[in-house]
Amino acid sequence: MKSNWSSAFQIAAVYVGTVVGAGFATGREIVEFFSRFGFIGLVGMLMAGYIFIFLGTKIMVISADINARSYEEFNEYLFGKSIGKIINIVTLLMLIGVSAVMLAGAGAVFQEQLGLSRMIGIMLTIVLSFIVMIVGTRALFAVNTFVVPLMIGFSFILFLLSIRQPYFLEHVLYIPYVKDGWSSVVSPFSYTAFNLSLAQAVLVPIASEIKDIKTIRRGGMIGGAVLTIILFASHMTLVMLPNFSAYEIPMAIIMKNLAPGLLWIYVLIIYGEIFTSIIGNVYGLEKQIKQYINIPTMFIVTGIFSICLLLSQFDYSQLLSYLYPLFGYISLLFIVLLWMKRENKK
């Protein structure tokens, strides 16, 4: 029983670490999908949390049940072979696009918070990712298990500091005017669809390695619940920052205002979360591509990072604001079919 719970917490850590990437950890992703809608965005998080818990777990349970080695096999099971192949190409392009956004996010951390060249941040991230990819799955577990608890802890520190600020409740209940207010209804679905369709690149092979359904269910439920809690805490912190949409890394600005002594530690944690998501995405991509081209891992990873490096030269906040909602709408079909698919009861 003890080992099962230990594995469940490792699965949860990888799940959280994969989703909590550049956009989530910096606050930009939460701003784009939720916080800019004010209290309506907070309500949307309830649905997003349910989807993370229910469908995130379902991805892993089905993967273990059909023994899927990659998200390609999972998508072909979900959509059928013909449509599944098209979905896999779209997913591969999305993974590359998001990895590029995260590299740009790493560059933004170095530029905005450390005053260094963004290229230094990007290249350092690539080098560290190569090291983790050489070590393999064990390193992926280790990095996530270390970084995720720190991220949760600091999210709560910021939340507790925020609720002590004047007019906290007024800020939380405020509903601002936005031109695309209709998208507040779609955002919980497009947000979770986008994140889950990408997270499957890691969740599918991890679940197939663990195999034990009970352990997988525990890990998925814990991971989904933690993601929901971090979403709520981050949103309630972000709404206390005036003009939060203007910053590339609003969470770091909040930390600088509320607890400047902890700023550098928090910046390292943000970078750590960006890093865990990059290695998670590249790990999934490498597993997928290797089924088509049987060449050494380092050649595949080099090719992936070469493409991502070119795309990451665009501005981080602009890349995120354009690509993430677009990918979210594209991914809606994924969660609809996943919702409808029955599990084999064991």
N, C-alpha and C positions, 0 to 999 in steps of 0.2 A: 504493500500500500504506500509505504514511504517513497519508494522509487517512482511510483505512478504519479504522486503529487509533485515530486521533483521535476519529472518530465513535463507535467502539465504546466508548471510555472515557467519552464524553459520555452515551451510552445507559446505561452502567453507573451513572454518577453519578446520573442521573435515577431509575433503578430503585431504587437504595439510598436516595436522598433521599425518594422517595415512601413507601417502606415504613418507613424509620426516622423515625417521626413522634413525636407527643407521648408515646405509651405506650412506644415502644422507647427513645427517647433519655433519658427520665427514669428508665427502669428498671421502671416499673409494669407494662408489658405483659409483660416477661420474667418478672417475679415471678409474675404471674397464670397464665401458661401453662407455665412451666418451673421457675423457681428454688424455688418453694415445695414442689416434689417432690424436691428435693435431687439425688442422683446419678441417679435415674430421669429427672428432667428433662433432665439433661445427655445421657443416651442418646437421649431424644426429639429433641434438637437435631440429631442425625445425620440422622434422617429428614426433619426440617424443612429442613435444608440441601440435601438431595438434591432435595426438591420445589421449593425456590426456584430451584435451578440448572436443573433439567429442565423444569418446567412454566412458569416465568417466561419462559424462552427460547421455549418452544412457543407461548405467547400471542402473542409478537411476530412469530414466523416465520409463523404462520397469518394474523395481521392483515395483514402485508405481502403474503402470497400472495393473499388475497381482496380486498386493497385496502380494508379496513374503515376508515371515517373516524371511528367512535366505538364505544364498548363495546356500543351497541345492535345495530349490525350484526354485531359479533363474537358476541354472545349468541344472535342469531337464527340465525347459522350453526351454532352449537354445539348449541342446544336445539330449533331449528325455530321458525317464526314465531309460532305460538300460545303455546307455553310461553316462548319467548324474550321476548315482550312482558311476561309476568308477572315473569320474572327481571329484566328491565330496570327495572321499577317498584321491585322489592325492592332492586336495586343502587342506584338513585337515592336511596331512603330511607336506605340504609346509608351512602352517601357524605355525605348531609346530617348524619346522626347522628354519624359519625366526625369530620366537620369541626367540629361543635359540641363534641365531646370535646376536640379539639385547641385550640379557642379557650379552653375551660376550662383546659386545660393551660398555655396562655400566661398566663392570669390567675393560675394557681397559682405559676408561676415568679416573677412580679412580687410576689406576696403572700408566699410562703414564703422566697424567696431575696433579694429586694430590699427587702422591708418596705413595699411600695407597695400601693395599691388594685388588686385584681384587675381591676377595670373599666378601669383605665388600660392594663394589658397587653392586654386584649381589644380595646379600641378602637384602640390603636396597631397591633396586628396586622392589623386590618381595613383601616386606612388604607394600610399598606405593601402589603397584598395587592392593593388597587385599583391601586396604581402598577405593580406587576408585571404585572397583567392587561392594563393599557393597552399596555405594551411588547410583550407576547406571548411566543411560544415561546422566543425568543432569551433573554429574561430568565429563563425557567424553567431553561434549560440553565446560564446563568451563575451563578445562585444555588446550584444543586445542585453544580456543579463546584467552587465555592469552599468550601461548607460541609461537604460529605461527606468530603473528605480530612482536614479538621480533626477531625471526629468520630471517624474511624478512628484518627488519631494519639493523641487523648486517651483513647480506649478502651484502647489498648495501654499508655499511661502508667499508667493505673489498674490494669490487669492486672499489669504488672511490679511495681508497688508492692505489690499484694495478695499475690503469691506470696512476697514476702519476710516476710510476717507469720507469727507463730507458728501452728502447727497448720493450715497451709493445706490440706495433703492430707486431713486428717481432715474439714475442713469440706466439701471437694469431694466426698468419698465418702459423706458422711452422708446417710441416708435418713430424713427426719422422718415422723411420723405425721400424715396429713391425712384428714379425714372423707370427702372425695370422691376418694380415691386412685385410683379407677377412671378418673377423667378424665385421669390422666397418660398413659394409652394413647391417648386420643382427641386430646389437646392438640396434638401435632405436626401432625395433619391439620386440625383446626379452626383452628389458628393460621395455617397457610400458606393454607388455603382462604379465610379471612377477608381476609388481606392481599393475596392475588393477585386475588380478586374485586374488591377496591377499586383495586388498582394498575392493573388493565386500563383504568381511566378515563384514565390517562396513557399507559400502554404501547402501547395500540392506536393512537391517533393519531400518536404519536411514530414507531412502527414503519412506519406507512403513509407518513410523510414521508421516512424514511431509505431504505426500499425494498430496499436491498442485503441479501440474505439472509445472506451471509457476515459482514458487519459486524454485523448484528443478532444472529447466533449468538454472536459474540465478546462483544458488549455484555451479552447476557443471562447468559452463563456467568460473566463477570467479576463482574457485579452480584450474581448468586446466591452466588458464592463469597465475596465480601466480606461479604454479609449473614450468612453462616454463621460467618465468622471473628469478626465483631462480636458475634454471639449468644454464642459460646463465651467470648470475652473478658469480656463484660458479666456473664454468669452467674457466672463464677469470681470476679469482683469482688464481686458482690452477696452471695454466700454468706458472705463474710467480715464482713458487717455484721450485728451482732446485731439481731434483731427487724426485719428489713428490710421486712416486710409492713406495718409501722406508718407508713411514710413515703410521702407523695405523690410526692416526687422523691428516691428513695433514692440514685441515682447522684451527685447533688449533695452529699448528706450524706457519702458516701464520699470524695469529692474534698475536702470540708472537713476530714475527719479525716486523710487521707493527704498531701494537698498543698494546704494552705490558700492558699498564694500564687498558685495557679492557679485558685482557685474562680471568680472573676468572669469569667475567660476561658471557663471551662467552662460557666458559666451562659449566657453569650452563645451558645455553640455549641449547647446544648440548645434555646435559644430559636430559633436558626437552623434546627435540624432540625424543630421544630414548625412553623415558618413554611414551610419547603419542602414539607411534607406538606399543609398547608392550601392553598397555591397550586396544588399538584398536583391535589388533589381538586376545587377550584373550577374549575380549568382544564378538567378532564374533564366536570364538570357543565354548564359553560357551553356546551361543544361539543355535548353531548347535547340540552340544552333548545333550543338554537338551531335544531335540525332540526325542532322542532315549532312554535316561535314565532319568527318572523323579526323580532326587535326588537334594538336596539343592545345590545352586550355589557354596557355599564355598568348597564343596567336589569336584566338577568338576574343579574349579580353582586350588585347591591344587594338583589334579592329573596332570593338564596341566603344572604347574610350576615344579613339581617333574621331569617330563620328560625333560623339558627345562633346568633345573638345571644341569642334567647329561650331556646333549649335550653341554652346554655353557662352559664346562671345556676345550674344544679345543680352540686353538688360534683364536682370532677374525678375523684377516685379512685372515687367511687361510680358515676359515669357509665361509667367505663372497666370496672370490675369487673362491671357488669351488661350493658352493651351489647356489649362485645367478645366474650365467650364466646357470647352469644346469636347474634351475627352469624356467628361461626365455625361454629356448628352449622348455621345456615341455608345457609352457603356450601359445605358438604361435597359437595353434589350437583354444584356447579360443577367442583371439581377431579376428581371421578370421571369426568364426561363429557369433560373436557379431557384426562385421562389416556388415555381410550379413543379419542379422535379422532385419525385418522391425518393426518400432514402429507403434502403433495404434494412428493415428492422432485424436486429440481431439480439 
